[in-house]
Amino acid sequence: MAEDTDVVVIGMGVGGEHVAGRLADAGVDVVGVEAELVGGECPYWACIPSKMMVRAGNLLAEARRVPGVAGRSEVAPDFAPVAARIRDEATSDWDDQAAVDRFTGKGGTFVRGRARLTGPGRVAVDGREFAARRGVVLATGSRPSTPPVTGLDAVPYWTNRDAVAAEEALGSLLVLGGGAVGLELAQAFARFGTRVTLVEAVDRLAPAEEPEIGGLLAGVLGAEGVVVRTGAKATGVRHSGDVFRLTLEGGEEVTAERLLVATGRRPVLSGLGLEHAGLDPDARALEVDGRLRAAPGVWGVGDVTGLALFTHVAMYQGEIAARDLLGEPGPEADYRALPRVTFTDPEIGSVGLTEQDARERGLRVRTGLAELPSSARGWIHKTGNEGLVKLVEDADRGVLVGATSAGPAGGEVLYGLQVAVQAEVPTERLRQMMYSYPAFHRAVEDALADLARG
């Protein structure tokens, strides 16, 4: 016999956990289902441990910039265990059982297992069945996506989970994929003393960002000893002993002790019984409306929607879905000022549309560019001051529709630019603002000046 409840949340990653907790706080009878760890990918295998590794690598890089320390390779072997330690300390704050206890302490019911829709409002979990009066929230996240490289399915390649679990620096590492995950981990391992080769199929790194960013990062990584191969499509891979051999289009072969595949992620929809809710089980992602509704009585939040696979998007969507389930007023989802940060050194913060995106949408575009080393703070910062600010304006409306801030504090400088894009602040008004001296964000003023000249 089915157990009655108000809402079933399938997947208790950051998005699902937020929805379930919010509903439980409001007195809703909610069942949360998770097959792995409550909190999902971010606290255990992605955002948190990777950023701690990045932090460790950055500290090492700063130490090497000090006169008398620069070039001392013996720093790396001593530092690698430190990276593992601070990573473990970071993830210890996200304890699965503690998360379960917080949820059940609010009155929620937690079930460990894999869930499947069996009919309208009905969910089966390892022999139990629940009947949800209000509806079901799908928050099953994503998994690493693998490219069609011959032999890849037969070798023990790493995903991000394996990379952040490393206890010591490697001798050599191949990184397949020049997006955010590949870039962050490639630089971190290189700073621990690993010989890194980074392979990207398209003609620049960070292909989702402005072209200037790809060139900036290629220069920085190259100066740190990373071998960067762009426009290099992998066609095959072999593994023997402790060597991976990656064959590139044209026949060239690159080798390393380990292979990290970081070519994106894809929503997890298989095995959910979507057909029982009138949804396509073969879809690439769960299509949702502005209130995160996928079908009558079904909501979707987080990576499963395929809209933007970021932790902050999952939590944002989770709040909107919770409001809708509770009948509370509030705006629908708005992705015009969607922010993203790649935590390399320099950090790459961006919001809204790139120049190419804006032109493809038919906008009349003007851009402004400022090089960070030419700004006052960049000049003061000296070594490690690589970066830029790029602004993308809808010239007909006189407002920013996109922006990029790259530099030692690129992700933090992004905040003001995000507000400008979200609130559609006229660029003329932005020019009349005071910009504190000598802060990194003062480069925004230089970019605005360049925009006016264009």
C-alpha positions as CSV (number, residue, x, y, z in Angstrom):
1,M,0.0,0.0,0.0
2,A,1.3,3.4,-0.9
3,E,2.3,5.8,1.9
4,D,0.6,9.2,1.6
5,T,2.6,12.4,1.7
6,D,2.3,15.9,0.3
7,V,5.6,16.1,-1.8
8,V,8.3,13.7,-2.8
9,V,11.7,15.2,-3.6
10,I,13.8,12.9,-5.7
11,G,17.4,13.8,-5.3
12,M,18.8,15.7,-2.3
13,G,21.6,17.6,-3.8
14,V,21.8,21.3,-3.2
15,G,18.6,22.1,-5.2
16,G,16.5,19.2,-3.8
17,E,17.8,19.7,-0.3
18,H,16.8,23.4,-0.5
19,V,13.3,22.6,-1.7
20,A,12.7,19.8,0.8
21,G,14.0,21.8,3.7
22,R,12.0,24.8,2.8
23,L,8.8,22.8,2.5
24,A,9.5,21.0,5.8
25,D,10.0,24.3,7.5
26,A,6.5,25.4,6.2
27,G,4.9,22.3,7.8
28,V,4.5,20.4,4.5
29,D,4.7,16.6,4.8
30,V,7.7,15.9,2.5
31,V,9.7,12.8,1.7
32,G,13.3,13.3,0.5
33,V,15.0,10.5,-1.5
34,E,18.7,10.3,-2.1
35,A,20.8,7.3,-3.4
36,E,24.2,8.8,-2.5
37,L,25.1,11.7,-0.2
38,V,22.8,14.5,0.9
39,G,24.2,17.7,-0.5
40,G,25.1,16.1,-3.8
41,E,28.2,16.7,-5.9
42,C,29.1,20.2,-4.7
43,P,30.2,19.6,-1.1
44,Y,31.9,16.2,-1.5
45,W,33.4,16.0,-5.0
46,A,33.1,19.4,-6.8
47,C,32.8,23.0,-5.7
48,I,34.1,22.8,-2.2
49,P,37.0,20.3,-2.4
50,S,38.1,21.6,-5.8
51,K,38.3,25.2,-4.6
52,M,40.3,24.1,-1.6
53,M,42.8,22.4,-3.9
54,V,42.8,25.6,-6.0
55,R,43.4,27.6,-2.9
56,A,46.3,25.4,-2.0
57,G,47.8,25.7,-5.4
58,N,47.4,29.5,-5.3
59,L,49.2,29.7,-2.0
60,L,52.1,27.7,-3.5
61,A,52.2,30.0,-6.5
62,E,52.4,33.1,-4.3
63,A,55.2,31.5,-2.3
64,R,57.2,30.9,-5.5
65,R,56.8,34.5,-6.4
66,V,58.8,35.6,-3.3
67,P,62.4,36.4,-4.1
68,G,64.6,33.5,-2.9
69,V,61.7,31.0,-3.1
70,A,60.9,31.2,-6.8
71,G,61.9,28.1,-8.7
72,R,62.3,25.9,-5.6
73,S,60.7,22.7,-6.8
74,E,61.1,21.0,-3.4
75,V,58.2,23.1,-2.1
76,A,55.7,21.0,-4.1
77,P,56.2,17.5,-2.5
78,D,55.8,19.0,0.9
79,F,52.7,20.9,-0.2
80,A,50.7,18.2,-1.8
81,P,49.7,16.5,1.5
82,V,48.6,19.9,2.7
83,A,46.3,20.2,-0.2
84,A,44.7,16.9,0.7
85,R,44.4,17.9,4.4
86,I,42.7,21.2,3.8
87,R,40.4,19.5,1.3
88,D,39.4,16.9,3.9
89,E,38.9,19.6,6.5
90,A,36.6,21.4,4.1
91,T,34.5,18.4,3.3
92,S,34.2,17.4,6.9
93,D,31.8,20.3,7.4
94,W,29.4,18.6,5.1
95,D,28.5,15.4,6.8
96,D,25.8,13.2,5.2
97,Q,24.3,12.0,8.4
98,A,24.2,15.6,9.9
99,A,22.4,16.7,6.7
100,V,19.9,13.9,7.1
101,D,19.4,14.8,10.8
102,R,18.8,18.5,9.9
103,F,16.1,17.5,7.4
104,T,14.3,15.0,9.6
105,G,14.6,17.4,12.6
106,K,12.3,19.8,10.6
107,G,9.7,17.0,10.3
108,G,10.8,15.6,6.9
109,T,11.1,11.9,6.1
110,F,14.3,10.7,4.5
111,V,14.6,7.6,2.4
112,R,17.9,6.2,1.1
113,G,17.5,4.6,-2.3
114,R,16.8,5.1,-6.0
115,A,13.4,6.5,-6.8
116,R,11.2,6.0,-9.9
117,L,7.9,7.5,-11.0
118,T,5.2,4.9,-11.3
119,G,2.2,7.1,-12.0
120,P,0.8,10.6,-11.4
121,G,2.2,11.6,-8.0
122,R,3.4,8.1,-7.3
123,V,7.0,7.2,-6.5
124,A,8.6,3.8,-5.8
125,V,11.8,3.6,-3.8
126,D,13.3,0.1,-3.2
127,G,10.1,-1.7,-2.4
128,R,8.2,1.3,-0.8
129,E,5.7,3.4,-2.7
130,F,4.6,7.0,-1.9
131,A,1.6,8.9,-3.1
132,A,2.2,12.6,-3.2
133,R,-0.9,14.8,-2.9
134,R,0.8,18.0,-4.1
135,G,3.4,16.7,-6.5
136,V,7.0,15.4,-7.1
137,V,10.2,17.4,-7.5
138,L,12.9,16.0,-9.7
139,A,16.4,17.1,-8.6
140,T,18.6,14.2,-9.8
141,G,21.5,16.3,-10.9
142,S,24.0,15.4,-13.5
143,R,26.9,13.1,-14.2
144,P,30.2,13.5,-16.2
145,S,29.8,13.4,-19.9
146,T,32.3,11.4,-21.9
147,P,33.3,12.3,-25.5
148,P,33.2,9.6,-28.3
149,V,36.8,8.7,-28.1
150,T,37.7,5.2,-29.2
151,G,38.9,3.1,-26.3
152,L,37.8,5.5,-23.6
153,D,35.3,3.1,-22.1
154,A,38.0,0.5,-21.7
155,V,40.5,2.5,-19.6
156,P,40.5,3.7,-16.0
157,Y,40.3,7.4,-16.6
158,W,39.6,9.9,-13.9
159,T,36.6,12.1,-13.4
160,N,36.6,15.2,-11.1
161,R,35.7,12.8,-8.2
162,D,38.9,10.9,-8.6
163,A,41.0,14.0,-9.1
164,V,39.9,15.7,-5.9
165,A,40.5,12.4,-4.0
166,A,44.2,12.4,-4.9
167,E,46.4,12.2,-1.9
168,E,49.6,13.3,-3.6
169,A,50.9,15.1,-6.6
170,L,51.2,13.1,-9.8
171,G,54.2,12.9,-12.0
172,S,52.2,13.7,-15.1
173,L,48.5,14.2,-16.0
174,L,46.5,14.5,-19.2
175,V,43.5,16.7,-19.0
176,L,40.9,16.3,-21.7
177,G,38.6,19.3,-21.8
178,G,39.4,23.0,-21.5
179,G,36.3,24.2,-19.7
180,A,36.0,25.3,-16.0
181,V,36.7,21.9,-14.4
182,G,39.6,21.0,-16.7
183,L,41.2,24.4,-16.3
184,E,40.9,24.6,-12.5
185,L,42.3,21.1,-11.9
186,A,45.0,21.4,-14.6
187,Q,46.4,24.5,-12.9
188,A,46.1,23.1,-9.4
189,F,48.0,19.9,-10.2
190,A,50.6,21.9,-12.2
191,R,51.2,24.0,-9.1
192,F,51.7,20.9,-7.0
193,G,54.5,19.9,-9.4
194,T,52.7,17.7,-11.8
195,R,53.6,17.9,-15.5
196,V,50.2,18.7,-17.1
197,T,49.1,18.5,-20.7
198,L,45.7,20.1,-21.4
199,V,43.8,19.1,-24.6
200,E,40.8,21.0,-25.9
201,A,39.0,20.1,-29.2
202,V,38.0,23.6,-30.1
203,D,40.4,26.4,-31.0
204,R,40.6,28.1,-27.6
205,L,40.4,27.4,-23.9
206,A,37.2,28.3,-22.0
207,P,35.1,28.1,-25.2
208,A,32.0,29.3,-23.4
209,E,33.7,32.6,-22.5
210,E,34.9,35.6,-24.5
211,P,37.7,34.8,-26.9
212,E,40.0,37.1,-24.9
213,I,39.7,34.8,-22.0
214,G,41.0,31.8,-23.9
215,G,44.1,33.6,-24.9
216,L,44.6,35.0,-21.4
217,L,44.5,31.6,-19.8
218,A,46.6,29.9,-22.5
219,G,49.3,32.4,-21.8
220,V,49.1,32.1,-18.0
221,L,49.1,28.3,-18.0
222,G,51.8,28.1,-20.6
223,A,54.0,30.3,-18.4
224,E,53.4,27.9,-15.5
225,G,54.6,24.9,-17.6
226,V,51.3,23.5,-18.7
227,V,51.3,22.2,-22.3
228,V,48.2,23.6,-23.9
229,R,46.8,21.9,-27.0
230,T,43.8,23.7,-28.5
231,G,42.1,22.6,-31.7
232,A,43.2,19.1,-30.8
233,K,40.5,16.5,-31.1
234,A,41.2,13.2,-29.3
235,T,40.4,10.2,-31.5
236,G,41.6,7.3,-29.3
237,V,43.1,6.3,-26.0
238,R,45.1,3.3,-24.7
239,H,46.3,2.4,-21.2
240,S,49.1,0.0,-20.3
241,G,50.9,-0.2,-17.0
242,D,51.1,3.3,-15.6
243,V,50.8,5.1,-18.9
244,F,47.8,6.6,-20.8
245,R,48.3,7.2,-24.5
246,L,46.0,9.7,-26.0
247,T,45.9,9.9,-29.8
248,L,45.0,13.2,-31.4
249,E,43.5,13.8,-34.8
250,G,46.4,13.6,-37.3
251,G,48.1,10.8,-35.4
252,E,50.1,12.6,-32.7
253,E,50.2,10.9,-29.3
254,V,50.5,12.4,-25.9
255,T,51.1,10.4,-22.7
256,A,50.8,10.7,-18.9
257,E,50.4,8.6,-15.8
258,R,46.7,9.6,-15.5
259,L,44.0,10.9,-17.7
260,L,41.3,13.3,-16.4
261,V,38.2,13.6,-18.6
262,A,36.6,16.9,-18.0
263,T,34.3,17.4,-21.0
264,G,31.2,18.6,-19.3
265,R,28.2,17.0,-17.6
266,R,24.8,15.8,-18.6
267,P,21.5,15.7,-16.7
268,V,20.5,12.4,-15.1
269,L,17.1,11.3,-16.4
270,S,17.4,7.6,-17.1
271,G,15.5,5.2,-15.0
272,L,13.2,7.8,-13.5
273,G,10.0,6.6,-15.1
274,L,9.4,9.9,-16.8
275,E,6.9,8.3,-19.2
276,H,4.6,7.7,-16.3
277,A,4.3,11.5,-15.9
278,G,3.8,12.2,-19.6
279,L,7.4,13.2,-20.1
280,D,10.0,12.1,-22.6
281,P,12.4,9.6,-21.0
282,D,14.9,10.0,-23.8
283,A,15.1,13.8,-23.5
284,R,18.6,15.4,-22.9
285,A,17.2,17.5,-20.1
286,L,13.9,18.1,-18.2
287,E,12.1,21.1,-19.9
288,V,10.6,23.4,-17.3
289,D,8.7,26.7,-17.3
290,G,9.4,29.8,-15.3
291,R,7.9,28.3,-12.2
292,L,10.1,25.1,-12.7
293,R,7.0,23.0,-13.7
294,A,7.8,20.2,-16.0
295,A,4.3,18.7,-16.1
296,P,1.1,18.8,-14.0
297,G,2.3,17.9,-10.5
298,V,6.0,17.6,-11.5
299,W,8.7,20.2,-10.9
300,G,12.4,20.1,-11.9
301,V,15.3,21.9,-10.3
302,G,19.1,22.0,-10.7
303,D,21.2,20.3,-13.3
304,V,18.4,18.0,-14.4
305,T,16.9,21.0,-16.2
306,G,20.0,21.5,-18.3
307,L,19.6,25.3,-18.1
308,A,22.9,26.0,-16.4
309,L,24.7,23.4,-14.4
310,F,25.8,25.5,-11.4
311,T,25.1,25.1,-7.7
312,H,23.8,28.7,-7.4
313,V,21.3,28.0,-10.2
314,A,20.0,24.9,-8.4
315,M,19.4,26.8,-5.2
316,Y,17.8,29.7,-7.1
317,Q,15.5,27.3,-8.9
318,G,14.8,25.4,-5.7
319,E,13.5,28.5,-4.0
320,I,11.2,29.3,-7.0
321,A,9.8,25.7,-7.0
322,A,9.3,25.8,-3.2
323,R,7.4,29.1,-3.5
324,D,5.2,27.6,-6.3
325,L,4.4,24.5,-4.3
326,L,3.5,26.6,-1.2
327,G,1.4,29.0,-3.3
328,E,3.6,31.9,-2.4
329,P,3.9,34.9,-4.7
330,G,7.1,35.7,-6.4
331,P,8.7,36.3,-9.8
332,E,9.4,33.5,-12.3
333,A,12.9,32.4,-13.1
334,D,15.0,35.0,-14.8
335,Y,18.4,34.0,-16.3
336,R,19.3,37.3,-18.0
337,A,22.1,38.0,-15.4
338,L,23.2,34.4,-14.8
339,P,26.7,34.6,-13.2
340,R,29.5,32.0,-13.5
341,V,33.0,31.9,-12.2
342,T,36.0,29.8,-13.2
343,F,38.3,29.6,-10.2
344,T,41.6,29.6,-12.0
345,D,44.3,32.2,-11.3
346,P,43.3,34.6,-12.6
347,E,39.7,34.1,-11.7
348,I,37.2,34.4,-14.6
349,G,33.9,35.9,-13.7
350,S,31.2,36.5,-16.3
351,V,27.5,37.3,-16.5
352,G,24.9,37.5,-19.1
353,L,25.7,37.3,-22.8
354,T,29.1,37.2,-24.5
355,E,29.7,39.5,-27.5
356,Q,29.0,36.6,-29.9
357,D,25.8,35.6,-28.0
358,A,24.5,39.2,-28.2
359,R,25.3,39.5,-31.9
360,E,23.6,36.2,-32.7
361,R,20.5,37.5,-30.9
362,G,20.4,40.4,-33.4
363,L,21.5,43.1,-30.9
364,R,23.5,46.2,-32.1
365,V,26.5,45.7,-29.9
366,R,29.2,47.9,-28.5
367,T,32.0,46.6,-26.4
368,G,34.5,48.1,-23.9
369,L,37.8,46.5,-22.8
370,A,40.3,47.3,-20.1
371,E,43.5,45.4,-19.4
372,L,44.0,44.8,-15.7
373,P,47.8,45.4,-15.6
374,S,47.1,48.9,-16.9
375,S,44.8,49.7,-14.0
376,A,46.2,51.3,-10.8
377,R,45.6,48.1,-8.7
378,G,47.0,45.9,-11.4
379,W,50.1,48.0,-11.6
380,I,50.5,47.8,-7.8
381,H,49.8,44.0,-7.8
382,K,52.6,43.4,-10.3
383,T,53.3,39.6,-10.6
384,G,50.1,37.7,-11.0
385,N,48.1,40.7,-12.2
386,E,46.9,39.2,-15.5
387,G,43.3,40.0,-16.2
388,L,40.8,42.2,-18.0
389,V,37.3,43.6,-17.9
390,K,35.1,43.3,-21.0
391,L,31.7,44.9,-21.3
392,V,29.0,44.1,-23.8
393,E,26.3,46.8,-24.3
394,D,23.0,46.7,-26.2
395,A,23.8,50.0,-27.9
396,D,20.1,50.7,-28.8
397,R,19.1,50.6,-25.1
398,G,22.3,51.8,-23.6
399,V,22.5,49.0,-21.0
400,L,24.9,46.1,-20.4
401,V,23.7,42.7,-21.4
402,G,27.0,40.9,-20.5
403,A,30.3,41.4,-18.8
404,T,33.5,39.6,-17.9
405,S,35.9,40.3,-15.1
406,A,39.2,38.4,-15.0
407,G,41.9,38.9,-12.5
408,P,43.0,38.1,-8.9
409,A,39.5,39.0,-7.7
410,G,37.6,38.4,-10.9
411,G,34.7,36.6,-9.2
412,E,34.2,39.3,-6.6
413,V,34.4,42.2,-9.1
414,L,31.7,40.4,-11.1
415,Y,29.1,41.3,-8.4
416,G,28.7,44.9,-9.4
417,L,28.6,44.0,-13.1
418,Q,25.9,41.4,-12.4
419,V,23.8,44.1,-10.6
420,A,24.2,46.4,-13.6
421,V,23.0,43.7,-16.0
422,Q,20.2,42.5,-13.8
423,A,18.8,46.0,-13.1
424,E,19.5,47.3,-16.6
425,V,21.5,50.3,-15.2
426,P,22.2,52.7,-18.1
427,T,25.9,52.7,-19.0
428,E,25.9,56.5,-18.8
429,R,24.9,56.2,-15.2
430,L,27.6,53.7,-14.5
431,R,30.1,56.2,-16.0
432,Q,29.1,58.8,-13.5
433,M,29.7,56.6,-10.5
434,M,32.7,56.8,-8.2
435,Y,35.0,53.8,-8.2
436,S,37.1,53.3,-5.1
437,Y,40.9,53.7,-5.5
438,P,42.9,51.6,-5.9
439,A,40.5,48.6,-6.1
440,F,40.5,46.0,-8.8
441,H,37.0,47.0,-9.8
442,R,38.2,50.4,-10.8
443,A,39.1,48.7,-14.1
444,V,35.4,48.7,-14.8
445,E,35.6,52.5,-15.1
446,D,38.4,52.1,-17.7
447,A,36.3,49.6,-19.7
448,L,33.3,52.0,-19.6
449,A,35.5,54.7,-21.0
450,D,36.6,52.4,-23.8
451,L,33.0,51.5,-24.4
452,A,32.1,55.2,-24.9
453,R,34.9,55.6,-27.5
454,G,33.5,52.7,-29.5
